[in-house]
Structures are given as C-alpha cells and as structure tokens.
C-alpha cells in the first residue's frame, strides 16, 4: 500500500459515518485528519491547524488509559478545554500500539453497527501503519545507547560509545552532564501516559540544539545525557522547563522531579554523572531539595542518600543523637544544636536565627553538656556526628513519609 492508503481509508470511514475522523500516533501527534463534518470542536480545529493536539487535550485522552484499550471506547467530553466526546480505538499490530483512531461523537449517538465499522477500520489501518512506518527504530536505539553509556557493563559502555562516534555525534559530547527524571509520589494514570509526557517534553521546541542530548525514556523514568557545559542556574532553568512541559500533559495525574549530576569530560563521565543525578533526584523526590536538584548542592546528603531504603531506620542514627533526643522533651535542645551547627559554630549568628540572646544560646548548650556529656562547643567529633545525625534523621523522616 502507498502513503495515500491512510487518507483514503479514514476519508472513506468519515464519509460513511458523516463524522470527523483523525488518526494520531501513540503520543497524540496528528498523522491524518478527514475533512470536517460540522461536528468539530475547538480542540479538533486547533489540532488540524497546528498538526498536533494541545497538551491539555493530549493529557485528557491519555489519562483515560487508551493505550491499554483493545477496542472502541468513549473519550468523555471536557468542556473546560473545549473538547467534545469522541470514540477512540487503539490501532495495534501484533500487540504493539501504532496509533489512535478517533471519531467525533459529541452527542454519543454512535450505533453498535457504526462502532463495529470503526473497529474494522482500525484493523485495516493497523496493516497500513505497520507497513509504512519505522517510527520506533531510531528512538529505541538511542534508548538503549543511553542506558549502556551510563550502565555497569564496561563492554556495553564501549560499544555504546562506538555507536555515538559512528553516528557523528561524539563531537557534541566533549563534556557530559547526566539528568534523571522520574515520577515522585502517587500517580493516578497509566505508565504510557507518563512515557508520552516525558518524550514530548524532551523533544520539545526549547531544546538548545537538536543533537546536544541523548535521551532514554523507559516507562515512568528518563535519562538524559547533555553535551553542553552550562552554569548551574541555566541548567536548572532548562530542566525546570522540561518538567513544566511534562506537567502540561500530566494534568495533575502525576508529578515528576529531576536530578542533575556533575559535568565531566566525555561520554566516559556518563556513569559517574548519572549516579550523582540519581541521588539528587531522590533528594528532590523526598522533598529535601526543590523539584530540580543538583549534585553540587547536596553536600552531605549525597552520600547519605546512597544508603539503601531498607537500611534507613532509626537504628542507624548515632548514639549521640539518641542521647540528645532523650534529654530534649520539647525539642528546644535539638533546634538550638541544629542552628548552632548550621551556623558553623558562630554563636551570635545562631542566636540571631533563633531569636534569642547569645547568653541564652550558650546556656542551653552548657545545660545540654551537663545532662548528656555532649560538648557541642568544644569537641569537633561530637559536632560532626551530631550534624551528620540530624541530616540523616531528616532523610529517614522524609523516606518514611514518602512510603506512607
């Protein structure tokens, strides 16, 4: 069949039903649209003009779980975005989702016979799309290349580096920064919805250059290798823009956070940078940093977050912190110690932050030493272990909250 086969098929279906028909790819990018039949809504008109459904419409359709459907179903209206109801049928070939066939049905008057005709058209369309498209090949190759570049297998890493060199893209990666993006918290949608949103965001118009990044999207998780050295603020803004585009399609059904690793020489740095990005992403997911967290800002959180979840319990907190807590009925000692340590032992600054006189500050620290033997003012190891313990307690508390 030729490239005219799809337009001929959907135009014939539209004529038979006297309804507007469209074929989208799995990411809701428009492939073909029939002429209007007077039933078009603002969403369809804008999609035909722009050749892509707007983010809110894409999110609404994908949130219905259409990627898991096996036959025709109804996409409910969404008047808030100017979208009428329509019938949708996933177009599959040997189980693989090739596209979405959609037929306007604003008044939900489509008959059983018409639904059967739509399902039959979807089966015919599957053969056409299967024959005409090789859409997944290149994206799939990059998915695996990125995973291999940043993975544990040395031979796979070397092979992936050769792939990038052979493609002529190696010059773009004289330096490499890894970024990890993933869903945080609860979700109320399907994994394909999340994957579409991630792919949409990472191929959006605001990319700095078409070849300055390598992307892998697998389910609800994305890894990006950037071949540019940018100031931290600029890079954070860039990734924040990616999250904004993800959330345009998420429509509140899920939320993503991101971690940014260090920048280092060449593709060989991808392994180190991704490990750092993963820990930074975990800090963002736990609410210990903002939605886009950089390895450079983690400080002691970095190594602490490398502790496996199963080991993050009160049992691993240092004895000094348990002694502090045992003597601290109202939390005043802990607050004072934390503020004093955060101020690097600067008493006047800590007192100012606590809104107390410095005499009061030193009295509390002296009282704590009398009750527990913990010398926060004069003993360096005690200061170190208490500061570390307080940060670790934050990680444990946030981890337990996230699980709950």
N, C-alpha and C positions, 0 to 999 in steps of 0.2 A: 504493500500500500504506500501511496505517496504522502507528502506533507499536507495535501488537500483533504485527506481522509477524515481528520478530526473535524474541521469546519463543516464538511458535508454531513457527517453523522449528527453533530449537535444541531445544525440548522434543520435537518430533517425532523429530529425529535421536537424542536421548538415549533416547527410548522404543524406537526401532528397534534401537539398539545395546546397550541396557541398560548404558549408561556415562554418567558425569557429563560434561557439556559446559559450556564457558564461552566467551564472546566478550569479548575485550579490545580496547581501542584500541591503536594502534601503540606507545604508551608504557606498555602493560601496565596501564592503568587499566581496571577491570572495567566492561563495559557490560551484559551479561546473563549469568545463570547458570541452568542447569537444576536441577531437584531432584537430590539425591544418589541414587546407586545402590549404596551400600555400598562404593564404591571410592575414596572421598575420602581425601585425605591432610591432614596438619596445615596445609600451605600453602594448600590449597583452602579448608579450613574457615575459616582466618583471613581469607582474601581475601573470602569470601562475607560474613563478619560485618563486616569493615571496609570493604567495597566497593573495595578496592584491594590489589594484591599487595604484599607487603612488599619492601623494597629488595633483599634478597639473592636472592629469587625472581625479581624483575624482571631483576636483573643476570645471573643464571644463564641465563634464557631468551634475553635479548638477546645474550649472549656467544656463543650458538650461531650467530649470523648469520641469524636467522629472517627479518629484513627483506629479505633477498636471495633467499629461497626462492621457488619458483614452484609447488610442490605439497606435499602432505603429507610431513612428516618427523618423526623421533622426537626429542623433548627427553629426554636421559638423566636418570635419577634423580640426586638429590643428597641423600643421606641426612643429611648434616650439617645441612641446613636443614629436614628433614622433607618432602622433595619426591619423589614417585614419578614414574616416567616417564609422559609423555603425548605424544600425537600433536598436531602443530601444523600448521595450514595458513594461510599469509598470505591475507587477503581483499583482492583488488585490483579496481579499476575503471579500465580504460584505463591500466594500469601503476601507478597511484597506490595506495599501501598505505593501506587503510581500517581494517584491524583484524586480529586474530589469532584464529582459531577453534581451540580446544584441547579435546581429548577424552582422558579418562583411559585409560591403557594400562599399568598398573603391571607386569603380567606379560608385556607385549609380545606379546599373543596376537591382536591385531587381524589379521583376514584381508585378503587382497587385495580381495575384494568389499567389505568394510567400509571399507577405505581409499578405494576408488572412490566410495563413498557420501559419505564425508566431503569429498572433493574436490568432488563435485557440490553438496553443501550450501554449500560455500564460494562457489561460483559464484552460487548463488541469493542468498546473503547479501550478496554484493557489490552487487547491484542494490538491495537494501533499504537498505543503509547509504548508498549513493550518493544515493538518493532522500531519505533522512531527515536527513542531516547536512550542515551547512555549517560544520563544525568548524574548517577551516583558514583561513577568510577573515580573521577579526579578527587572529589571531596573525600571519598573513602580512603584513597591513597594518602592524602595529607593527614587524615585522622590517625592512621597507623604510623606514619612517619614521625609525627609529633610524639606519640606515645613511646615509640622506640628511641627517639632522640633523648627523651627525659627518663627512660626506663632503666632498670637494673642490669639488663643483659648487655654486656660490652660488645659482643659480636653484632647484636641487633642495632646498637648505637652506631657502630662503624658503618653498617650497611645503610642506615638512615642518613648519615652524613654524606655518603656517596650519592644517595638519591637526590639530596638537595644540591650537591655540586653538579650532578648531571643535568639538573633542571635549569642551571644557570642562575640560581637564586642565592648561591653561597655568599656572593659579594655583599648582599644586603644584611648579612648576619656576622659582620666583623665583631660586633658585640651582641650579647643576647640577654634579655630580661624575660623571665617566665612570669605568667599570670595564671592564677587558678580561680575559676568562678564556679560556684555551686549553690544549690538551694539551701537556705537556712530556715529552720523552724518547720512548722506544719505546712502542708500543701493540700489543696482541695481540687486537684486536677490530675490529668494523666501525664506520664513521662513524655510521650510525644509532643504534648503541648509545650512542655518546658524545653525540649530539644529544638523545636521550631523557633521559640523565642530567642534562644541562645544563638542559633545560626543566623537568624535575622539581625540580631544586634551586632554580631561580629562581622557581618558583611555589609554593614550599613554605610551610608554616604560619608560619614565623618572620619573614615579611616585616613591615616596620614599619607599612605601610598599603597597601591594595590598589591605590592609584593613585600611589604615590610613586616609581615606577620605570617606565622604558620599556626593553623588552628586545628584543634581536635575537639569535637563535640560528641560525647557518648552519654546518651540519656540526659540526666539532670546535672551534668558536670562538663566543664570546658577547660581546656588547657590552651594557652596562647603563648607562643614564643615571639617576642618582639625584637626586631633587629635594629633598634634605634636607642641611642643614649639620650634620655630626656631628664630634665630636673624633676625631682620627686613631686613637686606641686603640679607640674604639667602632666606627668604620667598619671597621677591620682585623678586629675580632672578628666583625662582621656578615658580611664576605666570607669569613672563615675558616669560618663556619657553612655558607655556600653550598658551599664546597669539600668540607666534610665530607659534605654530602648527595650531592654528585656521586660521591664515593668509595664511598658506601654501595651505589650501583648499579654502580660500576666493577668491584668485586670483584677489584681488583688488575690488571685488564686494561689500565688506563691511569691516568695521573695528570695532574691539572690544576693550574695556577698562575694567579695573578691579579695585575694591576697596577692601581693606583688613581691617577687624575690629580688635579689641583688642583680646588678648588671655586671657582666664579666666577659672576657674575651672569647668570642667564637661559639660555635654550636656545642663544644665540649662543656661549656658552662651550664648548659640546659639542666643537667641532673641536679647540680647544687642549687641553682636558682629555683627550680620547681619545688624542691624540698622546703626551701625557705618560704616560697609562696604558699605552700600548703599549710604551713604552721601559721602564717599571717592570716590566711583565710579562716582558719579555725578560731583565731582570736576575734575576727570580725563576727563569725557565726555565734560566738559565746557572748557577744556584746562587750568584750574587753577593749575593743577599739571600734572605730567607725566602720561603715559598710565596705569601705575600701581601705584595707590595712597593708602597710608596707613592712617588710622585714626590718628595714633600718630603724623603724620606730618601736619595735617590740621590746628591745632591751632584754631584761632577764626573763620576760615572758616567752621568748623564743625557745630556749632550752627546756623550760618548764612544760610548754605545750607539746614537747616531744614525748612526754610521759604517756604511755597508753591509757585509754579511758578506764580500763579495769583497775589500774593502779592508783587512780586519782580518788583517794579516800582520806578521811581524817587520820587514818593510821600512819600516813607518810608525813604528816606535819611534824616539825621538830619539837623536841621536848620543851625547849624554851618557850615556844608559842603556847603550848598546853599550860605551862606554868603561868604565863601572862594571863591567859583566859580564866584560869582558876581563881586568880586574885581580882578579877575585873567584873564585878557584879553588874555594873551599869554601863560598861563599855567605855568609860572615860579614860582608863589607862591605855586601852588599845588605840583609841583615837589620838591620844597625846603622843604615844610612841610612833604611830604611823606618820603623824605630821612632822615630828622631830626628825625622823629618818628621811622622809621625803625632802626635808629642807637641808639634808646633808649635815645634820648636827648644828645648824645655825639656830641658836636659841631665840634670838629676837625675831627672826623671820617666822619660826614655828609658832611663837606666841602670838604674833600678829595674825597669822592664818587661823589660829584657834580662838582669837578674840579674847585673850586673857593676858594678864601681866606676866612678864617673863619670870617674876618671882613665883607665881603660881605654877608655871610650867616646870621650873626646876624642883619645886616642892613635890609635884606629882611624881617626877622621875626618881626623886630621892625616896619617896614613900614606896614606890614600886620596888626599888632595890632592897629596902628593908623587909618587904613582905615576901619577896621571891628570890632575892640574890641576883637579879638581873641588872647588871650595870650598863645601862644604855648610853650613858655619857662617857665613861672612861674605858670600856672594853670593846675593842674593834670586832673580835669574833662574835660577841653577843649581838652587836649591832647588825652585823652581816646576816647571821642566821635568823634574827627576828624580821629583818626586812624581807629576806627571801621567803620566810614562812608566811608573812602577811600576803605577799603576792600569790604564793601557792594556794593559800586559803581562798583568795578571790577566784582563782581558776577552778578549784573544786566546787565552790558555791555555784558558779555560773554553769559548770558542767552538769551538776545535779538539777539545776533549774531547767536547763535545756532538755534533759531527759524526762523531766516531769511534765 
